[in-house]
């Protein structure tokens, strides 16, 4: 099969990815004092060797108190640059994948156990102070955050800017800002978590003021030829929260500011459970944003097989397809998809070319 949309290149600024498959960011809770290690080299490197076009790292925090857990990755001190450079160098040396770092701060969702210990807020003797736009806890069990001051906001703008400089030093090809899922940037955007009565609260334009200030600081400290995406929660799934109409307006503001592509997710802004949904449940949000805000999008959420990705790209519903759990299950999803679609002259890694002649039914 020639010209399968999944296996066409896509360009943002000076970055071209070889196909439309993205490894979605997924926390691994395996860093030590923010420093990534061998696990991350193997975890991210195997998906690069597996043919994925763009790898996005797990949420990487720009300040130690911005970590979800003690095991979360960071880029808040110089030692982290060399740790991340090992990952980036492996990806660039052993594949033609591109790699982005997702910069973030957990805000009111920080100071929790690692996922496999339950993910609950840390006990008082291990917890650290958390901050947010408003003093509203994430859940009934959560610590109440301290409302951020102007000094807090300036300090974290500087931290995001420093994170961008260090990300460039580590060799990353792209930055994604995490503006979704109830973390710090997202909690400014959603009226459910931002009840400020100053210039950073109230109207959508005011609630976007701080997220855009963070973006501009990152853009000003990141090479012009390298793109920046922002992940957003396009729908809060809670009455009174962000609606898809709002997400279109948010994306227009992001485009005007210079964001290159919007990574369209939803929910997790409160602890209210999302309703059970079928595959591609967030793709309608991506489609609306792409077409009404006139900005490239990534879709994420229950993305299935290669035929589904081909349809999404061909129908103009998204420009890139992020896959999370599917690539945990199958690091070689891209290679297997190329085989299933009978892509001619597919460029297998030289170490794996014998796999092109393997027939599992023999």
ChimeraX attribute file (.defattr): number of C-alpha atoms within 10 A of each C-alpha:
attribute: neighborCount
match mode: 1-to-1
recipient: residues
	/A:1	10
	/A:2	11
	/A:3	10
	/A:4	19
	/A:5	19
	/A:6	27
	/A:7	23
	/A:8	15
	/A:9	13
	/A:10	14
	/A:11	11
	/A:12	16
	/A:13	11
	/A:14	11
	/A:15	14
	/A:16	15
	/A:17	21
	/A:18	19
	/A:19	21
	/A:20	24
	/A:21	25
	/A:22	28
	/A:23	27
	/A:24	24
	/A:25	21
	/A:26	13
	/A:27	18
	/A:28	18
	/A:29	20
	/A:30	19
	/A:31	19
	/A:32	13
	/A:33	16
	/A:34	26
	/A:35	22
	/A:36	27
	/A:37	17
	/A:38	12
	/A:39	13
	/A:40	21
	/A:41	19
	/A:42	15
	/A:43	15
	/A:44	23
	/A:45	23
	/A:46	19
	/A:47	25
	/A:48	27
	/A:49	24
	/A:50	22
	/A:51	26
	/A:52	29
	/A:53	27
	/A:54	27
	/A:55	24
	/A:56	21
	/A:57	25
	/A:58	23
	/A:59	24
	/A:60	29
	/A:61	25
	/A:62	27
	/A:63	20
	/A:64	22
	/A:65	19
	/A:66	27
	/A:67	27
	/A:68	28
	/A:69	27
	/A:70	22
	/A:71	21
	/A:72	24
	/A:73	31
	/A:74	28
	/A:75	28
	/A:76	22
	/A:77	17
	/A:78	10
	/A:79	11
	/A:80	21
	/A:81	22
	/A:82	15
	/A:83	19
	/A:84	26
	/A:85	20
	/A:86	17
	/A:87	25
	/A:88	22
	/A:89	16
	/A:90	17
	/A:91	23
	/A:92	17
	/A:93	9
	/A:94	14
	/A:95	20
	/A:96	17
	/A:97	24
	/A:98	22
	/A:99	27
	/A:100	24
	/A:101	28
	/A:102	23
	/A:103	25
	/A:104	26
	/A:105	30
	/A:106	29
	/A:107	27
	/A:108	30
	/A:109	29
	/A:110	29
	/A:111	28
	/A:112	23
	/A:113	20
	/A:114	20
	/A:115	14
	/A:116	7
	/A:117	8
	/A:118	9
	/A:119	13
	/A:120	15
	/A:121	20
	/A:122	18
	/A:123	12
	/A:124	10
	/A:125	6
	/A:126	11
	/A:127	17
	/A:128	16
	/A:129	15
	/A:130	22
	/A:131	26
	/A:132	29
	/A:133	28
	/A:134	22
	/A:135	19
	/A:136	19
	/A:137	19
	/A:138	25
	/A:139	14
	/A:140	8
	/A:141	9
	/A:142	17
	/A:143	25
	/A:144	18
	/A:145	20
	/A:146	17
	/A:147	17
	/A:148	16
	/A:149	13
	/A:150	8
	/A:151	9
	/A:152	14
	/A:153	16
	/A:154	14
	/A:155	13
	/A:156	16
	/A:157	21
	/A:158	16
	/A:159	22
	/A:160	26
	/A:161	22
	/A:162	20
	/A:163	30
	/A:164	26
	/A:165	17
	/A:166	23
	/A:167	25
	/A:168	20
	/A:169	13
	/A:170	20
	/A:171	19
	/A:172	22
	/A:173	24
	/A:174	25
	/A:175	25
	/A:176	26
	/A:177	26
	/A:178	27
	/A:179	26
	/A:180	27
	/A:181	24
	/A:182	28
	/A:183	24
	/A:184	24
	/A:185	28
	/A:186	27
	/A:187	28
	/A:188	28
	/A:189	34
	/A:190	28
	/A:191	19
	/A:192	20
	/A:193	25
	/A:194	21
	/A:195	18
	/A:196	18
	/A:197	11
	/A:198	9
	/A:199	13
	/A:200	20
	/A:201	23
	/A:202	16
	/A:203	13
	/A:204	17
	/A:205	16
	/A:206	17
	/A:207	26
	/A:208	22
	/A:209	16
	/A:210	21
	/A:211	23
	/A:212	18
	/A:213	15
	/A:214	20
	/A:215	24
	/A:216	17
	/A:217	17
	/A:218	24
	/A:219	20
	/A:220	12
	/A:221	18
	/A:222	22
	/A:223	15
	/A:224	11
	/A:225	12
	/A:226	18
	/A:227	22
	/A:228	25
	/A:229	25
	/A:230	24
	/A:231	22
	/A:232	24
	/A:233	27
	/A:234	28
	/A:235	24
	/A:236	25
	/A:237	20
	/A:238	17
	/A:239	8
	/A:240	10
	/A:241	19
	/A:242	23
	/A:243	18
	/A:244	20
	/A:245	14
	/A:246	16
	/A:247	23
	/A:248	22
	/A:249	16
	/A:250	22
	/A:251	26
	/A:252	19
	/A:253	16
	/A:254	22
	/A:255	17
	/A:256	12
	/A:257	14
	/A:258	16
	/A:259	23
	/A:260	19
	/A:261	23
	/A:262	27
	/A:263	27
	/A:264	30
	/A:265	24
	/A:266	26
	/A:267	22
	/A:268	20
	/A:269	26
	/A:270	21
	/A:271	12
	/A:272	13
	/A:273	11
	/A:274	13
	/A:275	8
	/A:276	6
	/A:277	10
	/A:278	10
	/A:279	12
	/A:280	18
	/A:281	17
	/A:282	21
	/A:283	23
	/A:284	15
	/A:285	25
	/A:286	30
	/A:287	22
	/A:288	18
	/A:289	27
	/A:290	24
	/A:291	15
	/A:292	14
	/A:293	19
	/A:294	13
	/A:295	21
	/A:296	24
	/A:297	29
	/A:298	26
	/A:299	30
	/A:300	25
	/A:301	21
	/A:302	18
	/A:303	22
	/A:304	13
	/A:305	14
	/A:306	21
	/A:307	14
	/A:308	15
	/A:309	26
	/A:310	18
	/A:311	15
	/A:312	22
	/A:313	19
	/A:314	14
	/A:315	12
	/A:316	14
	/A:317	24
	/A:318	30
	/A:319	26
	/A:320	26
	/A:321	28
	/A:322	25
	/A:323	21
	/A:324	16
	/A:325	14
	/A:326	17
	/A:327	19
	/A:328	14
	/A:329	9
	/A:330	13
	/A:331	22
	/A:332	18
	/A:333	21
	/A:334	26
	/A:335	23
	/A:336	18
	/A:337	17
	/A:338	22
	/A:339	16
	/A:340	13
	/A:341	16
	/A:342	13
	/A:343	16
	/A:344	11
	/A:345	8
	/A:346	13
	/A:347	13
	/A:348	17
	/A:349	16
	/A:350	8
	/A:351	8
	/A:352	12
	/A:353	12
	/A:354	10
	/A:355	13
	/A:356	14
	/A:357	8
	/A:358	9
	/A:359	7
	/A:360	5
	/A:361	4
	/A:362	4
